[in-house]
Each structure stands twice: as structure tokens, then as C-alpha cells.
């Protein structure tokens, strides 16, 4: 009996193990599924809640990319959290100026060796004009050298939650050992926005550096077009740009809508699309965060559709995406999937998107089908309580309205039950696990009771 009980116990434990594994797998796959975002040109991106750090949508957010000048957000954060005085004077060294490549981004005009500015002015120059000589000057001011400053950068990155990053300079020029990820940059930018001075600098459209000992006053404009107002995107208030040959276009952006602030990080995009990429992922990010959009899951819907009006063909599923043409009213196209207000269409070997609001799967060139029912007196059976119509299908079997109705109701109940089962799979798994654990407990308790009884046997 004891041997039998052990076998039952082992089987129950095995079932429990399967339950836990399945549950874990289900939760993991569900969590990953909710993070998927729309396709854009950027090879990697991340949209994160600026207050909680929750990732709303992502694409390759843990893949390593070259960051280019968005590196400067970490540089600014390190400087602003060190023991400093914004009024302190920085003198530009020969190394700060001449260690840069000829095509490097600089102040307008570039700072000169021996030129003096306040820490505050150098910070604004670095963040608005993306001036690399300012990055070097700040690094030397804080740590004595750019190499020592890079160590402080890596320490700060880990402190704020970056997991897969390594920095070797303060400006972001290409180096094989200088890399980060969309997720890490979102965490760094999040930490920066929690610093009042940092937030003020990256939110400033224009700034004037007063006349120095060597140069007249400089008028600076924020390089981020959404911040300076030349590219309209609802709610954007802060950001930083980046661009190098290896990094492509990178962009950090912060926006607030309906009281919620999101951070977007775009990495390895191109010169033409990185702002559009940002607008698209912010649109989806806010939509999903607010519950106005479902997580991005495309449903197969392979069929021919017709345009009910002239509808724009988009490169990506967003009003911010480029127009690739017009689907004329009455024109047909192959739809292959749908999501929310969008449908994915096949044009030759290319995939594009059109609004679901302006298409139909009913061919407008065909007249609507006319149906009629002929009922003879022989097919009508009456009674005191009901009148039933009999129908014959192709196999010769007869059905009446009551039977059809009952069948439809049963089918409806079945479909509803199936839907409930599918939508509550996690709950069912949990209940199943509880039942199994209960069985184990009963077996163990009964076993103990039986042992106690055996003690008193003579």
C-alpha cells in the first residue's frame, strides 16, 4: 500500500512539474507577445514609461548598437550628478579640440584652444549643438582625462540599470568597444529626466552662449527637430540626436500625453526616416499604454478587398508613415492580415498597409445576390402553439426552424464556451495546478493518519 501511495505521489509531482513549466512558459510568451511593436526602419527601438520603467513596445531592445551622440546624455548625467558648480570656468585644451575628426559635430563656430566658458554653457553646447569638443572639455573638467571619465560613465550606466553597454568616450564617435542597447539608453535617459537641470537642458529649443574671451556670442538651436518645433509630434518636450557612419541615425525622445510620459529610443535608422520612426512608435506606445490599442498581433485574413474610396497606401501601419501610392475607389488588392484599424496588403513582392475603414471584401462590381423562399402548403405544418417551416439540405434530411434555432443556440453556446476556455487558459491552468496540489496533500495526510492508526494495532 505504501509503495502504491509513493507511485501516486510521484505521478502527482510529475503533473505539478508539467503544470509549473507550462504556466511559466505561458506567462513568458504572453509577456513577450505584449512587447511586440510595429515595423519601422530602425533596427532597434524601445518605448518605455518614464516613471515606472515599464517597456510598452520594443524591437531588438537588448541588441547592441553604436549609439553615436545620444552618448552625450550619459555624459551630461555624470557631470550633473558630480560635485560641480554651473558657474565654474572650463578652459578648452588642445586635446579637447584636436583629438576630434575633421567631420566632427562642433559648436558654431568650433571652440578654440584656450577659450573659456562656464560649465553651464558647455553643457548646453554639448546637448543642443552636439558639440564633441564640449564633451571632451567636460570629461577633462570632471575626471582629468577622457579615459578616466569613461570609467565614471560605465559606473553610472550600471547604476541606472543599463545591462549590456560599454562606453569608451564622452561624445559617441564610433569605436568597436563603444556600444549600448535601446533598453539601456531608455534607462539612462529615464535617469536623466529625473534630474531637473538635465531635463531643462534637453527641453530647451534655443540657447545663447554669451561672448567668450575668444568668440562673439553664439546662438544655439536644439538639433532635435521635434523639440525645436520643425517636426510636429504631439507632446514631445525633450530629446537628443545622434549620427555616425556605423550607428546610422539614433534618436532619444520624451513625450507626455494625457498625463503619461513615455521615452522612445530609436537606433540604426536612416537619415530620412528616424523622425517618422519615432512618431510611429510613440503613436503605438501611447495607444497601447492607454488601452486604445491592443498589443500588436496581426491576424491572418487572406482575401481580395476593394477600396470604397481613394485610400492612401502606407509603408508602415501609421498615418506618420510614408505614402507609397493610392488605392483607387473600386480597385482590388490582396489583403493578407489585419490589426486594429489597419490591413496588410500584398503588392507584388512588397508589403504595404491601408486603413481598414476604406476597404470591403464585397466586390462592388457585382449586383447584390437576390434570394427568395418558396414555401408550399405541404411544407407548412401548423399546430395550436407553433408554426414550423421545414427545410431540406443537400443530403435530403429535413430540418425545421425550431431544430435549426436549437442547433444554432447549441453552436453559439459551444463557441462561447470555447472562447471562454481559450481566453481563460491561464485561470484553468491555475485551477488545475491547485487541484493537483490538493490531491497530493490529501494523499500525504491520509498516509500520516494511517501510520498513526497502525501504531495502536496489536
SULTA-V642358 format. One record per residue. N is the residue number from 1. SS is DSSP state (@ for helix, = for strand, . for the rest). PSI is psi in degrees with one decimal (* if undefined). Layout:
BEGIN
((N;SS;PSI) (N;SS;PSI))
END
This chain:
BEGIN
((1;.;-41.9) (2;@;-41.4) (3;@;-42.4) (4;@;-41.9) (5;@;-39.5) (6;@;-38.7) (7;@;-44.3) (8;@;-42.6) (9;@;-43.2) (10;@;-40.7) (11;@;-43.9) (12;@;-41.8) (13;@;-39.5) (14;@;-42.6) (15;@;-41.8) (16;@;-43.5) (17;@;-45.4) (18;@;-42.4) (19;@;-48.7) (20;@;-43.8) (21;@;-46.9) (22;@;-44.4) (23;@;-44.6) (24;@;-44.4) (25;@;-41.2) (26;@;-47.1) (27;@;-42.8) (28;@;-47.4) (29;@;-35.4) (30;@;-42.8) (31;@;-43.2) (32;@;-37.3) (33;@;-36.5) (34;.;-12.3) (35;.;-12.2) (36;=;142.1) (37;.;-179.4) (38;.;156.8) (39;.;138.7) (40;.;-179.4) (41;.;-33.4) (42;.;136.3) (43;.;-21.4) (44;=;143.5) (45;=;166.0) (46;=;132.9) (47;=;121.2) (48;=;144.6) (49;=;124.1) (50;.;-19.7) (51;.;-40.9) (52;.;-19.1) (53;.;5.0) (54;.;131.4) (55;=;122.1) (56;=;-53.9) (57;=;158.9) (58;=;162.7) (59;=;116.0) (60;.;42.6) (61;.;-16.6) (62;.;10.3) (63;.;143.7) (64;=;131.8) (65;=;161.0) (66;.;132.3) (67;.;-21.4) (68;@;-141.7) (69;@;-4.2) (70;@;-12.0) (71;@;-34.0) (72;@;-19.2) (73;@;-36.9) (74;@;-40.1) (75;@;-47.7) (76;@;-41.1) (77;@;-43.8) (78;@;-45.7) (79;@;-47.6) (80;@;-20.7) (81;@;0.9) (82;.;171.0) (83;.;103.1) (84;.;172.5) (85;.;122.4) (86;.;-22.1) (87;.;-7.1) (88;.;152.8) (89;=;133.1) (90;=;132.2) (91;=;124.0) (92;.;125.5) (93;.;169.9) (94;@;-40.9) (95;@;-40.6) (96;@;-32.5) (97;@;-50.7) (98;@;-0.4) (99;.;0.1) (100;.;152.4) (101;.;161.2) (102;.;-30.2) (103;.;14.8) (104;.;145.8) (105;.;135.6) (106;.;178.6) (107;.;158.3) (108;.;101.9) (109;.;168.6) (110;.;143.3) (111;.;154.8) (112;.;156.2) (113;.;127.1) (114;.;-6.9) (115;.;144.0) (116;=;136.3) (117;=;162.6) (118;=;157.8) (119;@;-41.6) (120;@;-47.7) (121;@;-38.7) (122;@;-38.8) (123;@;-46.8) (124;@;-39.7) (125;@;-40.1) (126;@;-43.2) (127;@;-35.4) (128;@;-45.8) (129;.;-2.6) (130;.;41.2) (131;.;117.7) (132;@;-31.1) (133;@;-28.6) (134;@;-38.3) (135;@;-47.4) (136;@;-42.3) (137;@;-40.4) (138;@;-40.3) (139;@;-44.8) (140;@;-35.9) (141;@;-41.0) (142;@;-46.7) (143;@;-8.6) (144;.;-24.8) (145;.;159.8) (146;@;-31.3) (147;@;-44.9) (148;@;-34.7) (149;@;-35.9) (150;@;-34.8) (151;@;-41.1) (152;@;-36.5) (153;@;-46.3) (154;@;-36.7) (155;@;-44.4) (156;@;-39.8) (157;@;-46.5) (158;@;-39.3) (159;@;-36.5) (160;.;0.1) (161;.;4.8) (162;.;136.6) (163;.;-28.8) (164;.;45.1) (165;.;153.7) (166;=;129.0) (167;.;138.1) (168;.;-5.3) (169;.;169.7) (170;.;-8.6) (171;.;-27.0) (172;.;7.9) (173;.;150.5) (174;.;133.3) (175;.;136.3) (176;.;-22.3) (177;.;9.2) (178;.;104.9) (179;=;162.7) (180;=;-173.5) (181;=;161.2) (182;@;-40.5) (183;@;-46.7) (184;@;-41.4) (185;@;-31.9) (186;@;-41.6) (187;@;-39.7) (188;@;-44.6) (189;@;-37.9) (190;@;-47.2) (191;@;-37.6) (192;@;-42.4) (193;@;-16.6) (194;.;-11.3) (195;.;121.2) (196;@;-44.3) (197;@;-40.7) (198;@;-49.1) (199;@;-38.7) (200;@;-43.6) (201;@;-48.5) (202;@;-3.2) (203;.;3.8) (204;.;118.8) (205;.;-40.0) (206;=;154.1) (207;=;146.6) (208;=;123.1) (209;=;117.1) (210;.;163.9) (211;.;135.9) (212;.;-172.8) (213;.;-9.8) (214;.;-14.4) (215;.;141.7) (216;.;174.2) (217;.;142.4) (218;=;130.9) (219;=;116.1) (220;=;148.1) (221;=;137.2) (222;.;127.6) (223;.;-21.0) (224;.;113.2) (225;@;-27.8) (226;@;-27.8) (227;@;-39.1) (228;@;-5.1) (229;.;0.6) (230;.;-12.8) (231;.;115.7) (232;.;124.6) (233;.;120.3) (234;.;125.4) (235;.;-7.7) (236;=;131.8) (237;=;-11.6) (238;=;156.8) (239;=;176.4) (240;=;138.7) (241;=;164.3) (242;=;148.4) (243;=;124.7) (244;=;166.8) (245;.;-41.7) (246;.;-35.3) (247;.;-22.9) (248;=;-146.7) (249;=;130.1) (250;=;151.1) (251;=;129.6) (252;=;136.9) (253;=;142.4) (254;=;136.0) (255;=;147.7) (256;=;128.6) (257;=;133.8) (258;.;38.9) (259;.;3.5) (260;=;134.5) (261;=;128.3) (262;=;148.4) (263;=;135.8) (264;=;139.9) (265;=;122.8) (266;=;129.2) (267;=;142.6) (268;=;51.6) (269;=;-166.3) (270;.;172.4) (271;.;-31.0) (272;.;-23.9) (273;.;-4.9) (274;@;-29.2) (275;@;-40.4) (276;@;-40.7) (277;@;-45.4) (278;@;-43.5) (279;@;-39.7) (280;@;-48.9) (281;@;-28.5) (282;@;-40.1) (283;@;-47.6) (284;@;-41.7) (285;@;-49.0) (286;@;-37.2) (287;@;-44.8) (288;@;-40.4) (289;@;-34.0) (290;@;-8.6) (291;.;1.5) (292;.;-21.6) (293;.;147.0) (294;.;159.9) (295;.;148.0) (296;.;97.3) (297;.;113.9) (298;.;135.1) (299;=;129.1) (300;=;134.2) (301;=;68.0) (302;=;109.1) (303;=;164.3) (304;=;137.3) (305;=;158.7) (306;=;143.3) (307;=;130.9) (308;.;-6.7) (309;.;178.1) (310;.;117.8) (311;=;137.3) (312;=;134.9) (313;=;123.7) (314;=;152.6) (315;.;-32.2) (316;.;162.2) (317;.;73.0) (318;.;148.7) (319;.;-14.4) (320;.;-11.5) (321;.;157.1) (322;.;144.8) (323;=;131.8) (324;=;-1.1) (325;=;-172.3) (326;=;132.8) (327;=;110.6) (328;.;151.3) (329;.;128.7) (330;.;-11.3) (331;.;144.2) (332;=;156.9) (333;=;160.6) (334;=;120.7) (335;=;136.5) (336;=;-17.6) (337;=;161.3) (338;=;151.9) (339;=;119.8) (340;.;-123.2) (341;.;8.0) (342;=;152.4) (343;=;144.6) (344;=;130.2) (345;=;154.1) (346;=;122.7) (347;=;97.1) (348;.;-122.9) (349;.;1.9) (350;=;152.0) (351;=;127.3) (352;=;-174.4) (353;=;142.9) (354;=;160.4) (355;=;136.1) (356;@;-18.8) (357;@;-16.7) (358;@;26.3) (359;=;159.5) (360;=;154.7) (361;.;12.1) (362;.;122.5) (363;.;114.1) (364;.;-15.6) (365;.;-15.6) (366;.;136.9) (367;.;150.6) (368;.;142.5) (369;.;136.2) (370;.;131.4) (371;.;147.6) (372;.;152.5) (373;.;126.7) (374;.;119.4) (375;.;119.0) (376;.;164.9) (377;@;-25.3) (378;@;-25.6) (379;@;-1.9) (380;=;123.5) (381;=;123.5) (382;=;154.8) (383;.;178.2) (384;.;-29.4) (385;.;-38.3) (386;.;162.1) (387;=;123.6) (388;=;136.9) (389;=;130.9) (390;=;142.0) (391;=;151.1) (392;=;136.2) (393;.;-169.8) (394;.;-23.8) (395;.;5.7) (396;.;-3.8) (397;.;143.8) (398;=;142.6) (399;=;144.0) (400;=;169.3) (401;@;-36.9) (402;@;-43.0) (403;@;-42.8) (404;@;-44.9) (405;@;-45.0) (406;@;-41.4) (407;@;-42.7) (408;@;-39.2) (409;@;-42.9) (410;@;-41.5) (411;@;-41.6) (412;@;-44.0) (413;@;-41.0) (414;@;-47.1) (415;@;-40.3) (416;@;-44.6) (417;@;-41.9) (418;@;-42.1) (419;@;-43.7) (420;@;-40.2) (421;@;-44.5) (422;@;-43.9) (423;@;-18.6) (424;.;32.1) (425;@;-40.1) (426;@;-41.9) (427;@;-42.9) (428;@;-40.8) (429;@;-41.6) (430;@;-46.2) (431;@;-42.7) (432;@;-42.0) (433;@;-41.5) (434;@;-41.7) (435;@;-45.6) (436;@;-45.0) (437;@;-38.4) (438;@;-42.4) (439;@;-43.1) (440;@;-45.3) (441;@;-44.8) (442;@;-42.9) (443;@;-45.2) (444;@;-46.6) (445;@;-44.9) (446;@;-36.9) (447;@;-42.0) (448;@;-41.7) (449;@;-40.3) (450;@;-36.9) (451;@;-41.9) (452;@;-40.7) (453;@;-38.4) (454;@;-27.3) (455;@;-35.5) (456;.;6.9) (457;.;139.9) (458;.;*))
END
